[in-house]
Amino acid sequence: MNLTLFLILIAGPLLLGFYAQMRVSSAYQKNLQVRSRRGLTGHETAAAVMRSAGITDVEIIEVPGTLSDHYNPGMKQLALSSASYRGSSLAAVGVAAHEAGHAIQHKAGYAMLRLRQALVPMVQIASPIIFVVMGFGFYLAGGMGGLMLKLAIGALLVMVFFQLVTLPVEFDATRRAKAQLVRLGIVEPDEMPGVNETLDAAALTYVAAFVSVLGQLLHLLMIFSGGRRNDD
C-alpha cells in the first residue's frame, strides 16, 4: 500500500478517532462544571423525559465509569454514570436525556434501533474474529491470506454495517433529547449551547468509529483484490 492510501484508510481514521475522543472528553468535562439553572439531576431528567413519553417501565440505574451511560433495550434499563446520575450539570442532563431518547425510540418501535439490536449477536461473533485475525493473522499464517483474510473481511462487513446503522440511531436520540429538554423546561434555550456541545462531540465518536472500520475493510479488500490479481 502506498503512503497516500495508508494515510486515507488507516492513519486518517485513527487521527479522527483520537480527535473525537479528545473533543468529547473536553466538552464533557467543560460542561460538567456548568450547573443547569433548574437544577434537575440526570436521574430526574431521564425520568421526566421518559414520563413525558408515557414510559414507566424502564429502570434507571447508576453505573461506575466515565461516559459509561447507555440504554439496554433487552433489560429495559437506562444506565447512567455517577456524574450523570447524581449531577445537575448541562453535561449530565444532556447525556441523561440522550439515553432517555433511546428509551423513547424503543417504545416507538424505531426501525433502526430494532435493526441495530438484531445485529448485536452477529457483532459479538465478528468482534473476536477481527481481534484474532488482525492481531495474529500475519504471525500465524505468514501473511493475511486465504481463509483468514476472508474471515476478516466478512467480520468487518458486519462491523461496518453495524456502525452505519448506529449513526441514525444516535443522531435521532440526540435530536429527541434536545427537543425534550427545551419543551419540558429542563434547560433554558440559552443553556442549550452547552448541551449541544456535549452531545455533538459524542456524536462525532460514532462517526469516527464508522470511518475507522470502513478504512480497515477497504484496506483488506485491496489486499484481497491484489492477491487475486497475483494468482491470475
C-alpha positions as CSV (number, residue, x, y, z in Angstrom):
1,M,0.0,0.0,0.0
2,N,1.4,3.4,-0.9
3,L,1.7,6.2,1.6
4,T,-1.4,8.1,0.3
5,L,-3.7,5.1,0.7
6,F,-2.2,4.3,4.1
7,L,-3.0,7.9,5.3
8,I,-6.5,7.8,3.9
9,L,-7.6,4.3,5.1
10,I,-5.6,3.7,8.3
11,A,-3.8,6.8,9.7
12,G,-6.6,9.2,8.9
13,P,-9.3,7.3,10.7
14,L,-7.0,6.8,13.6
15,L,-6.4,10.5,13.9
16,L,-10.1,11.2,13.5
17,G,-10.8,8.8,16.3
18,F,-8.2,10.4,18.6
19,Y,-9.6,13.9,17.8
20,A,-13.2,12.7,18.5
21,Q,-12.2,11.2,21.9
22,M,-10.3,14.4,22.9
23,R,-13.2,16.6,21.8
24,V,-15.9,14.6,23.7
25,S,-13.7,14.4,26.8
26,S,-13.1,18.2,26.7
27,A,-16.7,19.1,26.0
28,Y,-18.0,16.7,28.7
29,Q,-15.5,17.9,31.4
30,K,-16.2,21.6,30.5
31,N,-20.0,21.3,30.7
32,L,-19.8,19.0,33.7
33,Q,-18.8,22.2,35.6
34,V,-21.8,24.2,34.4
35,R,-24.9,23.6,36.6
36,S,-28.2,23.9,34.9
37,R,-30.4,26.6,36.3
38,R,-33.3,24.4,37.2
39,G,-31.0,22.0,38.9
40,L,-32.5,18.7,38.0
41,T,-30.1,15.7,38.2
42,G,-29.5,13.4,35.3
43,H,-31.7,10.8,37.1
44,E,-34.5,13.2,37.4
45,T,-34.1,14.4,33.8
46,A,-34.2,10.9,32.3
47,A,-37.3,10.1,34.4
48,A,-39.0,13.3,33.3
49,V,-38.2,12.8,29.6
50,M,-39.4,9.2,29.7
51,R,-42.5,10.1,31.7
52,S,-43.5,12.7,29.1
53,A,-43.4,9.9,26.5
54,G,-45.6,7.6,28.7
55,I,-42.7,5.3,29.7
56,T,-43.0,4.0,33.2
57,D,-41.4,0.5,33.0
58,V,-37.7,1.5,32.4
59,E,-35.4,1.2,35.4
60,I,-32.8,4.0,35.8
61,I,-29.6,2.7,37.5
62,E,-26.2,4.1,38.4
63,V,-23.1,2.5,37.0
64,P,-19.4,3.2,37.5
65,G,-17.1,4.8,35.0
66,T,-17.0,8.0,32.9
67,L,-19.3,8.3,29.9
68,S,-20.4,4.7,30.6
69,D,-24.0,5.8,30.1
70,H,-26.2,3.5,27.9
71,Y,-29.7,2.2,27.4
72,N,-30.3,-1.6,27.4
73,P,-33.5,-2.4,25.4
74,G,-33.5,-6.1,26.4
75,M,-33.5,-5.4,30.1
76,K,-35.3,-2.0,29.9
77,Q,-32.6,-0.4,31.9
78,L,-31.2,3.1,31.5
79,A,-27.7,3.2,33.0
80,L,-26.1,6.5,33.9
81,S,-22.6,7.1,35.2
82,S,-22.4,8.6,38.6
83,A,-21.6,12.0,37.2
84,S,-24.7,11.9,35.0
85,Y,-27.0,10.1,37.6
86,R,-26.3,12.5,40.5
87,G,-25.1,15.6,38.7
88,S,-27.2,18.5,37.6
89,S,-24.7,19.9,35.1
90,L,-25.5,20.7,31.5
91,A,-23.4,17.6,30.5
92,A,-25.3,15.4,32.9
93,V,-28.8,16.4,31.8
94,G,-27.8,16.3,28.2
95,V,-26.4,12.8,28.4
96,A,-29.3,11.6,30.5
97,A,-31.8,13.0,28.0
98,H,-29.9,11.3,25.2
99,E,-30.2,7.9,26.8
100,A,-33.9,8.6,27.5
101,G,-34.2,9.3,23.8
102,H,-33.2,5.7,23.2
103,A,-35.9,4.5,25.5
104,I,-38.4,6.6,23.5
105,Q,-37.1,5.0,20.3
106,H,-37.7,1.6,21.9
107,K,-41.2,2.4,22.9
108,A,-42.0,3.9,19.4
109,G,-40.5,0.8,17.7
110,Y,-37.9,2.9,15.8
111,A,-36.8,0.7,13.0
112,M,-33.1,1.5,13.0
113,L,-32.9,0.7,16.8
114,R,-34.6,-2.7,16.1
115,L,-32.2,-3.4,13.3
116,R,-29.2,-2.4,15.5
117,Q,-30.4,-4.8,18.2
118,A,-30.9,-7.6,15.7
119,L,-27.2,-7.1,14.6
120,V,-25.8,-7.4,18.1
121,P,-25.4,-11.3,18.1
122,M,-23.5,-11.0,14.8
123,V,-21.3,-8.3,16.2
124,Q,-20.5,-10.5,19.2
125,I,-19.2,-13.1,16.8
126,A,-17.5,-10.7,14.4
127,S,-15.5,-8.8,17.1
128,P,-13.3,-11.7,18.4
129,I,-12.7,-12.8,14.8
130,I,-11.4,-9.4,13.9
131,F,-9.2,-9.3,17.0
132,V,-7.7,-12.7,16.3
133,V,-7.2,-12.3,12.6
134,M,-5.9,-8.8,12.7
135,G,-3.8,-9.4,15.8
136,F,-2.3,-12.7,15.0
137,G,-3.1,-13.4,11.3
138,F,0.3,-12.4,10.0
139,Y,2.1,-14.3,12.7
140,L,0.1,-17.5,12.3
141,A,-0.1,-17.5,8.6
142,G,2.9,-15.6,7.4
143,G,0.6,-13.0,5.9
144,M,-3.0,-12.1,5.7
145,G,-4.2,-14.6,3.0
146,G,-6.7,-17.3,2.2
147,L,-9.3,-18.2,4.8
148,M,-8.1,-15.8,7.4
149,L,-8.4,-12.8,5.1
150,K,-11.9,-13.8,4.0
151,L,-12.9,-14.2,7.7
152,A,-11.6,-10.8,8.5
153,I,-13.4,-9.2,5.5
154,G,-16.7,-10.9,6.5
155,A,-16.3,-9.8,10.1
156,L,-15.5,-6.2,9.1
157,L,-18.5,-6.2,6.7
158,V,-20.7,-6.9,9.8
159,M,-19.0,-4.2,11.8
160,V,-19.3,-1.6,9.1
161,F,-23.0,-2.3,8.7
162,F,-23.5,-2.2,12.5
163,Q,-21.7,1.2,12.8
164,L,-23.6,2.5,9.8
165,V,-26.9,1.6,11.4
166,T,-25.7,3.1,14.7
167,L,-25.3,6.6,13.2
168,P,-29.0,7.3,12.7
169,V,-29.9,5.7,16.0
170,E,-27.5,8.0,17.9
171,F,-28.4,11.1,15.9
172,D,-32.1,10.6,16.3
173,A,-31.7,10.0,20.1
174,T,-29.8,13.3,20.3
175,R,-32.5,15.1,18.3
176,R,-35.2,13.8,20.6
177,A,-33.1,14.7,23.7
178,K,-32.6,18.3,22.6
179,A,-36.3,18.8,21.8
180,Q,-37.5,17.4,25.1
181,L,-35.0,19.3,27.3
182,V,-36.4,22.6,26.0
183,R,-40.0,21.5,25.7
184,L,-40.1,20.3,29.3
185,G,-38.3,23.3,30.6
186,I,-35.4,21.3,32.0
187,V,-32.9,23.7,30.5
188,E,-33.4,27.2,29.2
189,P,-32.8,28.0,25.5
190,D,-29.7,30.0,26.3
191,E,-28.3,26.9,28.1
192,M,-28.6,24.7,25.0
193,P,-25.2,25.6,23.6
194,G,-23.5,23.6,26.4
195,V,-25.8,20.7,25.9
196,N,-25.3,20.8,22.1
197,E,-21.5,20.9,22.5
198,T,-21.5,17.8,24.7
199,L,-23.9,15.8,22.6
200,D,-22.5,16.8,19.2
201,A,-19.0,15.9,20.4
202,A,-20.3,12.5,21.5
203,A,-21.9,12.0,18.1
204,L,-18.6,12.6,16.4
205,T,-17.2,9.5,18.2
206,Y,-19.7,7.3,16.3
207,V,-18.8,8.9,13.0
208,A,-15.1,8.2,13.8
209,A,-15.9,4.5,14.7
210,F,-17.7,4.1,11.4
211,V,-14.8,5.7,9.4
212,S,-12.3,3.5,11.2
213,V,-13.9,0.1,10.5
214,L,-14.7,1.2,6.9
215,G,-11.0,2.1,6.4
216,Q,-9.9,-1.3,7.7
217,L,-12.4,-3.1,5.4
218,L,-11.3,-1.2,2.3
219,H,-7.7,-2.0,3.3
220,L,-8.3,-5.7,3.4
221,L,-10.4,-5.6,0.2
222,M,-7.4,-4.1,-1.5
223,I,-5.2,-6.8,-0.2
224,F,-7.7,-9.5,-1.3
225,S,-8.0,-7.9,-4.7
226,G,-4.2,-7.7,-5.1
227,G,-3.8,-11.3,-4.1
228,R,-6.3,-12.5,-6.7
229,R,-4.6,-10.5,-9.4
230,N,-1.3,-12.0,-8.5
231,D,-2.8,-15.5,-8.6
232,D,-4.1,-14.8,-12.1
